[in-house]
């Protein structure tokens, strides 16, 4: 049987969250791993847990709140998170927002407009960036705003990668209005390959997310030291994901496009050298 940390590391290999973890000092890796474990646990409670997922999420949220009340949580993920929260005086709100995103997933499976979808990303994605900035004590409002752009873009790109998987789970993270505009029926998401209409829609989605990522890229130049390396890793992973999606020509059903390590590393190096400037 695999240890829980082994499973988490496997997830880290395939997701954007921990792109630069391997080269960070142990103290930062430990904090980021604790946050990652928390985020994955919340997602698993909302996506794959047996029983009443809403009740499980509410119970977990209540236990989470004890971290700021001096309580002694019993859940191993929360016990692991506690030193990070206290060492950096992290606020409770971003953590609770991640739980709220998963509670929303239990009620809402479609989003009428892009603006509605961005509202969901404010719960499901932006808090992660704010927590990471908090770990590095980089709380300038301008940096937070840029981080929100980066994190929303990363979430949108992940939605593009996971169209088929999300559909199998009963969720569609493509705006309903845009499906209609491009002549894509939800049944088209069940095919083995994308129709020309879906491919065109996905091209639009990827370009919009990549544009938003570019708007947030100057955050790299506003950070220093290991914070710069870590956040540049997020941005590099997003840029490499956008490239992988474009190479698929909009066909996100035949396979789920993933960025190469070499491509991500090259972008990371460029971001560190240029500070996020074009």
ZARO-404368 format. One record per residue (C-alpha): y, z, x. Coordinates in steps of 0.5 Angstrom, whole numbers, padded with zeros to 4 digits, always signed. Layout:
# residues N
YZX...
# end
This chain:
# residues 278
+0000+0000+0000+0007-0002+0003+0012+0004+0004+0018+0003-0001+0023+0001+0005+0018-0005+0007+0019-0008+0000+0027-0007+0000+0027-0010+0007+0023-0016+0004+0028-0017-0001+0034-0016+0004+0031-0022+0008+0032-0027+0002+0039-0024-0001+0046-0024+0001+0048-0017+0001+0045-0015+0008+0047-0021+0012+0050-0018+0018+0046-0011+0018+0041-0012+0024+0047-0013+0029+0051-0007+0026+0050+0000+0029+0045+0005+0026+0050+0009+0023+0053+0003+0019+0046+0001+0018+0044+0007+0015+0049+0008+0010+0049+0000+0008+0041+0001+0007+0042+0007+0002+0047+0003-0002+0043-0003-0002+0037+0001-0004+0041+0004-0010+0043-0003-0012+0036-0005-0012+0034+0001-0016+0039+0000-0021+0037-0008-0022+0030-0006-0022+0031-0001-0028+0035-0006-0032+0030-0012-0030+0023-0010-0029+0022-0003-0031+0017-0001-0036+0019+0002-0043+0026+0003-0046+0030+0000-0040+0037+0003-0043+0034+0010-0044+0032+0009-0036+0039+0007-0034+0042+0012-0038+0038+0018-0035+0039+0015-0028+0047+0014-0029+0047+0022-0031+0043+0023-0025+0048+0019-0021+0054+0023-0023+0051+0030-0020+0052+0027-0014+0060+0028-0015+0058+0035-0019+0055+0038-0013+0048+0037-0016+0041+0036-0012+0038+0030-0015+0031+0029-0015+0031+0021-0015+0029+0019-0007+0034+0014-0008+0040+0018-0010+0038+0024-0005+0038+0018+0001+0045+0016-0002+0048+0023-0002+0050+0023+0005+0053+0017+0005+0057+0018-0001+0060+0025+0002+0061+0023+0009+0066+0017+0006+0068+0021+0000+0066+0015-0004+0069+0015-0011+0064+0015-0017+0066+0009-0021+0064+0003-0017+0057+0006-0017+0057+0007-0025+0060+0000-0026+0053-0003-0023+0049+0001-0028+0054-0001-0033+0052-0008-0031+0045-0007-0032+0046-0004-0039+0050-0010-0041+0044-0014-0039+0040-0011-0044+0045-0013-0050+0048-0019-0047+0044-0025-0045+0049-0031-0046+0057-0031-0044+0061-0036-0048+0066-0038-0043+0067-0037-0035+0072-0032-0036+0067-0028-0040+0062-0029-0034+0067-0027-0029+0068-0020-0033+0061-0019-0032+0062-0020-0025+0067-0015-0024+0061-0010-0026+0055-0013-0023+0058-0016-0016+0065-0013-0015+0063-0006-0014+0059-0007-0008+0064-0010-0004+0069-0004-0006+0063+0001-0004+0062-0003+0003+0070-0003+0004+0070+0005+0003+0064+0006+0008+0069+0003+0013+0075+0006+0010+0078+0000+0009+0082+0001+0002+0088-0003+0003+0089-0006-0004+0090-0013-0001+0083-0012+0002+0080-0010-0004+0083-0016-0008+0080-0021-0003+0073-0017-0003+0073-0018-0011+0074-0025-0010+0068-0026-0005+0064-0022-0009+0065-0025-0015+0064-0032-0012+0057-0029-0009+0055-0027-0016+0056-0034-0018+0053-0037-0013+0047-0033-0014+0047-0035-0021+0047-0042-0019+0040-0041-0015+0037-0037-0020+0038-0041-0026+0030-0042-0027+0029-0035-0026+0034-0032-0030+0032-0037-0036+0025-0034-0036+0028-0027-0036+0031-0029-0043+0038-0030-0040+0043-0035-0038+0049-0034-0033+0052-0041-0034+0058-0041-0039+0056-0043-0046+0062-0047-0047+0061-0051-0040+0054-0053-0042+0056-0056-0049+0062-0060-0045+0057-0063-0040+0052-0064-0045+0046-0059-0043+0042-0056-0048+0039-0049-0046+0032-0053-0047+0034-0057-0041+0033-0051-0037+0026-0050-0038+0024-0057-0035+0021-0058-0028+0027-0062-0025+0035-0062-0027+0037-0067-0032+0043-0072-0029+0048-0067-0034+0045-0061-0031+0046-0063-0024+0053-0065-0025+0054-0058-0029+0051-0055-0023+0056-0059-0018+0062-0056-0022+0059-0049-0022+0058-0049-0014+0065-0052-0012+0068-0047-0017+0065-0041-0013+0066-0044-0006+0073-0045-0008+0073-0038-0010+0070-0036-0004+0075-0039+0000+0080-0036-0003+0077-0029-0001+0076-0031+0006+0082-0028+0009+0079-0022+0008+0076-0023+0015+0082-0023+0019+0085-0017+0015+0079-0013+0018+0077-0010+0025+0071-0008+0029+0064-0007+0025+0068-0008+0018+0070-0015+0020+0063-0017+0023+0059-0014+0016+0064-0017+0011+0064-0024+0015+0057-0023+0014+0058-0023+0007+0062-0029+0007+0058-0033+0012+0052-0032+0007+0056-0035+0001+0058-0041+0005+0051-0042+0007+0049-0042+0000+0054-0046-0003+0052-0052+0003+0044-0051+0001+0046-0052-0007+0050-0058-0005+0044-0061-0001+0040-0060-0007+0044-0065-0011+0045-0060-0017+0037-0060-0018+0036-0052-0018+0030-0053-0022+0025-0056-0018+0026-0051-0013+0031-0045-0011+0036-0047-0005+0036-0042+0000+0041-0042+0006+0038-0043+0013+0039-0037+0018+0042-0042+0023+0047-0044+0018+0049-0037+0016+0049-0035+0024+0054-0041+0025+0058-0039+0020+0059-0032+0022+0061-0034+0029+0066-0039+0026+0069-0033+0022+0069-0028+0027+0073-0033+0032+0078-0035+0027+0079-0029+0023+0077-0033+0016+0083-0038+0018+0081-0045+0016
# end
